[in-house]
Amino acid sequence: MGTPGGAPSPPSPPSPLSLLLALALLCPGGSAGGSCPAHCICASNLLSCSQANLSLVPSPLPRFASVLDLSHNNVSRLRGDWSPARLPHLHTLLLSHNGLAFVSTEAFAAVPRLRHLDLSNNRLRALDENLFSDLGELEVLLLYNNEISSVDRTAFENLGRLRKLYLGRNRIARFPLELLREGSRLPRLALLDLSANRLRAVPAGELQALPAWLRDRLYLHDNPLGCDCALFQLLARGRRRRLSAVLDFQEELTCHLPGSPHASVAILELAGRQPLNCSEAREAVLEAHLGDSVTLGCDSRWQDGSRHWVTPAGDRVMPGDGGGNGTAALLANGSLELRALRAEDAGTYACWVAGPLLNETLYVELLVHNFTLHGPHDTLNTAYTTLVGCILSVVLVLIYLYLTPCRCCCCRAAEKAPAPRDDSINSSVLSTTPNHDGGHGEPRGPKGQRKVSDPDSVSSVFSDTPIVV
């Protein structure tokens, strides 16, 4: 169109979208792996089909794709044949904001190399059996803000590399925490978000037995939890360690007192509050070696309270009980005796004491060292080496004193005339002189002390927080 005066309009500058499309047409990977689908933008190996009002996944998709963004569309069902051909390079798939209500158990067979899967902000209601079993390399799974109320025990089968699992803002009343305790199904899981669900109780003892890297990155806020002292002590311990999962959500970490199902109180304010009378737990650290026998003290202020221990594996040791493997026993004074320590005996032990006025919990962190690297065994080896070195030095001194040429006065008469001056060099070679090999003959100092491994540090593992929409 022209201007009101009849002059032609100046050409409008090209939009960023057209420039990106032109770049896609020039992309050398497009011709080799397939053309860019309609309504999508392709740049190198990135495909963006976001906000394209799609009800089906475009087909065919180029095989060179490594990132596929299908967010903000209307793809309500993800069938097993959504991608007829395998996408061997795809490592990121974004399907959030689609109204997705159904995902086939075969939906991910074509994308076995996925590492990041975003299914958040949809309408999923259940995680069915073996739903993600084809994703053996998956590291991050986002499922927050759905309608999930059921989680099958085998839904996360074969996810050996999963590190972060976001399940916040769903309708989960029970999550199979036994998957975490066993440690075989999700061995690398380091973050679990269960916030804003419908959890009414969590097994604090089992949570305490979880590995430190997961126990300290477990988000439980905004759940209708029932108040109990075990839950209070679990969170109070996180507050002392300044864990962000506790410090950042103190106001949202609430519970319901017995007899008051509609009134919520802050979990961290239960100390000394009726009717529970909870108290914060105390902690200690004890070091031992393989094969040793140790006694873990339960130094509670209540002498007459009933006591039991919980091992790092989650087993309870009661009075008269020999423990899960027969190596742990509760003594009459409430202490826990451990015999013939093994490497798997290391971890956090909890002594639960029910007193007349307050309930108390004491934690003991047990570190089990290898006897070849630490402790009295290493001291014995060093002393033995020193003794052998001293004896060897004495033998060398005696050899030097009694087996060298005789220089006494009685032998002077038999001495020959001094050697010519030209032979002085040869005599100097046989004389006792300092070693001139650059210091290699000097006695070396003691070996550097071996480094003792520190207990698990949890102050830096809370760098990631759940994604908030």
C-alpha positions in Angstrom: 0.0 0.0 0.0 1.0 3.6 -0.6 0.9 6.5 1.7 -2.0 9.0 1.6 0.0 11.1 -0.7 0.6 8.3 -3.2 4.2 7.6 -2.2 5.1 3.9 -1.8 5.5 2.6 1.7 9.1 1.7 2.8 9.8 -2.0 3.0 9.2 -3.4 6.5 12.2 -5.1 8.2 12.2 -8.9 8.3 10.7 -10.4 11.5 12.8 -12.6 13.8 10.6 -15.5 12.9 11.3 -15.2 9.2 15.0 -14.9 9.9 14.9 -18.1 12.0 13.0 -19.9 9.2 15.5 -18.7 6.6 18.3 -20.0 8.9 16.5 -23.4 9.1 16.3 -23.6 5.3 20.1 -23.0 5.1 20.8 -25.5 7.8 22.9 -28.4 6.4 21.4 -30.9 8.8 17.9 -30.4 7.4 18.6 -32.0 4.1 20.3 -35.0 5.6 17.7 -35.9 8.3 14.5 -34.6 6.8 12.7 -31.3 6.3 11.3 -29.1 9.0 7.7 -29.9 9.9 4.9 -27.4 9.2 4.1 -24.9 12.0 7.6 -25.6 13.5 10.8 -23.6 13.6 14.0 -25.5 13.1 17.4 -24.1 13.9 20.3 -26.5 13.7 19.2 -29.6 15.7 16.5 -27.7 17.7 12.8 -28.0 16.8 10.3 -25.5 18.3 6.7 -26.3 17.7 5.4 -24.4 20.7 2.2 -22.4 20.6 1.2 -23.7 17.2 -2.3 -24.9 18.1 -1.4 -28.5 17.4 -3.6 -31.4 18.4 -1.2 -34.0 17.0 2.6 -34.3 17.0 3.9 -33.3 13.6 5.1 -36.1 11.4 7.6 -37.0 10.2 10.2 -35.4 12.5 13.8 -35.0 11.4 16.1 -37.6 12.8 18.8 -35.1 13.6 16.6 -33.4 16.3 18.1 -33.3 19.8 15.6 -30.8 21.4 11.8 -30.9 20.6 9.5 -28.3 22.2 5.8 -29.1 21.9 4.7 -27.1 24.8 1.5 -24.9 24.9 -0.4 -26.9 22.4 -3.5 -29.2 22.4 -1.9 -32.6 22.3 -4.2 -34.5 24.8 -3.0 -38.0 24.0 0.5 -39.3 23.4 0.2 -42.7 21.7 3.0 -45.2 21.0 3.2 -44.2 17.3 3.5 -40.4 17.8 6.9 -40.7 16.2 7.0 -43.5 13.5 10.8 -43.4 13.3 13.3 -43.5 16.1 14.9 -40.2 17.1 18.3 -41.4 18.2 19.6 -38.0 19.1 16.7 -36.5 21.0 17.7 -35.8 24.6 15.0 -33.1 25.6 11.3 -33.4 25.1 9.0 -30.6 26.3 5.2 -31.4 26.5 4.0 -29.0 29.2 0.7 -27.1 28.9 -1.0 -29.5 26.5 -4.0 -30.8 28.5 -2.3 -34.2 28.2 -4.5 -36.8 29.8 -3.1 -40.1 28.4 0.4 -41.3 27.8 0.9 -44.8 26.3 3.4 -47.2 28.0 5.1 -47.4 24.6 5.2 -43.7 24.0 8.9 -43.4 24.7 10.2 -46.4 22.8 11.3 -44.2 19.9 13.3 -41.8 22.1 15.5 -44.0 24.3 18.2 -41.3 24.7 16.0 -38.8 26.5 17.6 -37.1 29.5 15.1 -34.3 30.2 11.3 -34.9 30.0 8.8 -32.2 30.9 5.2 -33.4 31.3 4.2 -30.7 33.8 1.0 -28.6 33.7 -1.2 -31.3 32.2 -4.1 -33.5 33.2 -2.3 -36.8 34.0 -4.2 -38.8 36.7 -2.0 -41.8 37.2 1.5 -43.1 36.6 0.9 -46.6 35.3 3.0 -49.7 35.4 6.4 -49.4 33.6 5.4 -46.0 32.2 8.9 -44.7 31.9 10.8 -48.1 31.7 12.2 -47.3 28.2 14.0 -44.2 29.4 17.2 -45.7 30.9 19.2 -42.5 30.5 16.6 -40.1 31.9 18.0 -37.6 34.4 15.2 -35.0 35.0 11.5 -35.8 35.1 8.9 -33.0 35.6 5.4 -34.0 36.5 4.3 -31.2 38.7 0.9 -29.5 38.4 -1.0 -32.5 37.1 -3.9 -34.5 38.6 -1.9 -37.5 39.6 -3.4 -39.5 42.5 -2.0 -42.9 41.8 1.7 -43.9 41.5 2.5 -47.5 40.6 5.5 -49.1 42.2 6.9 -50.0 38.8 6.3 -46.6 37.1 9.9 -45.7 37.6 11.4 -49.0 36.7 14.8 -48.9 34.9 15.4 -45.2 35.7 18.8 -45.9 37.1 20.1 -42.4 36.1 17.2 -40.3 37.3 18.5 -37.5 39.5 15.5 -35.1 39.9 11.8 -36.0 40.2 9.3 -33.2 40.5 5.8 -34.4 41.6 4.6 -31.2 43.4 1.0 -29.9 43.0 -0.7 -33.2 42.4 -3.2 -35.3 44.4 -0.9 -38.0 45.8 -2.1 -39.4 49.1 0.7 -42.0 49.3 4.0 -42.2 47.5 5.8 -45.5 47.5 8.8 -44.4 49.6 10.0 -48.0 49.7 11.3 -47.4 46.2 13.8 -45.0 47.8 14.7 -47.1 50.8 15.6 -50.1 48.7 18.0 -48.0 46.7 18.0 -50.3 43.7 15.3 -48.7 41.6 16.3 -45.0 41.9 19.9 -45.3 43.0 21.0 -41.8 41.9 17.9 -39.8 42.9 19.1 -36.6 44.6 15.9 -34.5 44.6 12.3 -35.5 45.2 9.5 -32.8 45.3 6.3 -34.0 46.9 5.0 -30.6 47.9 1.4 -29.5 47.6 -0.1 -33.0 47.5 -2.4 -34.8 49.9 0.0 -36.6 52.1 -1.4 -37.0 55.7 1.6 -38.9 57.1 5.1 -39.7 56.2 7.3 -42.4 57.8 9.9 -40.2 59.5 11.9 -43.2 60.5 12.2 -44.4 56.9 13.0 -40.9 55.7 15.8 -40.6 58.3 17.2 -43.8 56.9 17.4 -42.5 53.4 20.8 -41.5 52.0 21.9 -38.0 53.1 21.9 -36.6 49.5 18.2 -37.5 49.1 17.0 -37.1 52.7 18.1 -33.4 52.7 16.5 -32.6 49.3 13.0 -33.9 50.0 10.3 -31.3 49.7 7.2 -31.9 51.8 5.6 -28.5 52.3 1.9 -27.7 51.6 0.7 -31.2 52.6 -2.1 -31.9 55.2 0.3 -33.8 57.5 -0.6 -34.9 61.0 1.7 -33.6 63.8 4.1 -36.0 65.5 7.4 -35.6 67.2 9.3 -37.7 64.6 8.3 -35.3 61.9 9.2 -32.3 64.0 12.7 -33.7 64.8 13.3 -34.5 61.1 12.6 -30.9 60.1 14.3 -29.4 63.1 17.5 -31.3 62.1 17.2 -29.8 58.6 16.8 -26.3 60.1 20.0 -26.7 62.2 21.8 -27.8 59.0 20.3 -24.8 57.2 18.8 -26.9 54.4 16.8 -24.8 51.9 14.1 -27.4 51.7 13.3 -26.5 55.3 14.5 -22.9 55.6 12.8 -21.6 52.4 9.4 -23.2 53.3 9.1 -22.8 57.0 5.7 -21.1 56.7 4.3 -23.8 54.4 5.6 -26.7 56.6 2.4 -27.1 58.7 0.6 -30.0 60.4 -2.7 -30.8 62.2 -2.7 -31.5 65.9 -4.5 -34.6 67.2 -8.2 -33.7 67.7 -7.9 -30.6 65.6 -8.2 -31.7 61.9 -9.0 -28.2 60.6 -6.4 -26.2 62.6 -2.9 -26.2 61.3 0.3 -25.2 63.2 3.9 -24.8 62.0 5.7 -28.0 62.4 8.9 -26.3 63.7 6.9 -24.7 66.5 5.9 -28.0 68.2 8.7 -27.9 70.7 7.2 -28.2 74.2 3.7 -27.7 72.8 0.8 -29.7 74.2 -0.2 -32.4 73.8 2.9 -33.7 72.0 5.6 -32.0 74.1 8.3 -32.6 71.4 11.9 -31.7 71.9 14.7 -31.3 69.4 17.1 -34.1 68.8 20.8 -34.0 69.7 23.6 -35.4 67.5 27.0 -37.0 68.0 29.7 -38.4 65.7 31.5 -41.7 66.4 34.4 -43.2 64.4 35.3 -46.9 64.3 37.0 -49.4 62.0 36.0 -52.6 60.2 35.6 -55.5 62.6 35.4 -53.3 65.7 32.7 -53.5 68.4 31.3 -50.1 69.6 28.6 -48.9 71.9 26.4 -46.0 70.9 25.2 -44.1 74.0 21.7 -42.7 74.4 22.4 -39.9 76.9 18.9 -38.8 77.4 17.7 -36.6 80.2 14.9 -39.1 80.9 16.3 -42.1 82.9 13.1 -44.0 83.1 11.7 -43.5 79.6 11.2 -46.3 77.2 13.8 -46.5 74.4 14.4 -48.1 71.1 16.9 -47.5 68.3 16.5 -47.2 64.5 19.4 -48.3 62.3 20.5 -46.6 59.1 18.7 -49.4 57.2 15.4 -48.4 59.0 15.3 -51.5 61.3 14.1 -51.1 64.8 16.1 -52.5 67.7 13.9 -53.1 70.7 14.7 -54.5 74.2 15.5 -58.1 73.8 15.9 -57.8 70.1 19.1 -58.8 68.4 18.6 -56.5 65.4 18.1 -57.2 61.8 21.5 -59.0 61.2 22.2 -60.2 64.8 25.0 -57.7 65.3 23.0 -55.0 67.1 21.7 -55.3 70.7 20.0 -52.9 73.0 21.7 -52.9 76.4 20.0 -52.4 79.8 21.1 -48.8 80.0 19.6 -47.9 76.6 22.9 -48.0 74.7 23.2 -49.8 71.4 26.0 -52.3 71.1 27.3 -53.1 67.6 29.6 -56.1 67.0 31.9 -56.9 64.1 31.3 -53.7 62.2 30.9 -53.8 58.4 31.1 -51.0 55.9 27.3 -51.0 55.5 26.9 -50.4 59.2 27.9 -46.8 58.8 25.2 -44.1 58.9 22.9 -42.3 61.2 21.5 -44.2 64.2 18.5 -42.7 66.1 17.7 -43.3 69.8 14.0 -42.6 70.5 13.1 -41.9 74.1 9.6 -41.5 75.4 9.9 -39.5 78.6 7.3 -38.5 81.2 7.0 -34.9 80.0 8.8 -34.8 76.6 9.8 -37.1 73.8 13.4 -37.0 72.9 15.5 -38.3 70.0 19.3 -38.5 69.8 21.2 -39.1 66.6 24.6 -40.8 66.4 26.5 -40.6 63.1 28.8 -43.6 62.8 31.8 -43.5 60.5 33.3 -46.9 59.7 36.9 -46.7 58.3 38.9 -49.3 56.5 41.5 -50.7 58.8 44.2 -50.5 56.2 43.9 -46.7 56.1 43.0 -45.5 59.5 43.3 -46.1 63.2 45.5 -48.3 65.4 46.2 -50.8 62.7 48.0 -48.1 60.7 49.9 -47.0 63.8 51.1 -50.6 64.3 52.4 -50.8 60.7 54.3 -47.5 61.1 55.9 -48.7 64.4 57.0 -51.9 62.7 58.5 -50.1 59.8 60.4 -47.8 62.1 61.8 -50.7 64.2 63.1 -52.4 61.0 64.7 -49.2 59.9 66.5 -48.8 63.2 67.9 -52.3 63.2 69.1 -51.9 59.6 70.9 -48.7 60.5 72.7 -50.4 63.4 73.8 -53.3 61.1 75.2 -50.8 58.6 77.1 -48.9 61.2 78.7 -52.1 62.5 79.7 -53.1 59.0 81.3 -49.7 58.5 83.2 -49.9 61.7 84.6 -53.5 61.5 84.8 -54.4 57.9 86.7 -51.3 56.6 90.6 -51.4 56.1 92.5 -51.4 59.4 93.9 -48.0 60.4 95.3 -48.9 63.8 98.9 -48.1 64.9 100.1 -51.7 64.6 99.4 -51.8 60.9 101.4 -48.7 60.1 104.6 -50.6 59.6 103.1 -52.7 56.9 101.7 -49.8 55.0 103.2 -49.2 51.6 104.6 -46.0 50.4 102.1 -43.3 49.5 100.6 -43.6 46.1 101.8 -41.2 43.4 100.0 -37.9 43.3 98.4 -38.8 40.1 96.3 -41.5 41.9 94.7 -39.0 44.3 91.6 -39.1 42.2 91.2 -42.8 42.6 91.6 -42.6 46.3 89.0 -39.9 46.6 86.5 -42.2 44.9 86.9 -44.8 47.7 86.8 -42.3 50.5 83.7 -41.7 52.6 82.2 -38.5 51.1 78.7 -37.0 51.0 76.5 -38.2 48.3 76.4 -35.7 45.3 73.5 -37.3 43.4 71.3 -34.2 43.7 69.8 -35.1 47.0 68.5 -38.5 46.1 70.5 -40.1 48.8 69.2 -38.0 51.6 66.8 -39.7 54.1 63.2 -38.8 53.2 60.8 -37.5 55.8 57.8 -39.4 57.0 55.0 -40.1 54.6 52.2 -37.5 54.4 49.3 -38.3 56.5 46.5 -40.1 54.6 43.4 -38.2 54.2 40.4 -39.3 56.3 37.1 -39.1 54.5 34.7 -36.7 55.9 31.0 -37.4 56.6 28.5 -36.5 53.9 28.2 -32.8 53.6 24.7 -31.5 53.0 25.2 -27.8 53.1 25.7 -27.5 49.3 23.2 -30.0 47.8 20.2 -27.7 48.0 21.2 -25.6 45.0 18.2 -26.6 43.0 14.7 -25.9 44.1 11.4 -27.1 42.5 10.2 -25.2 39.5 7.4 -22.9 40.4 4.8 -21.9 37.8 
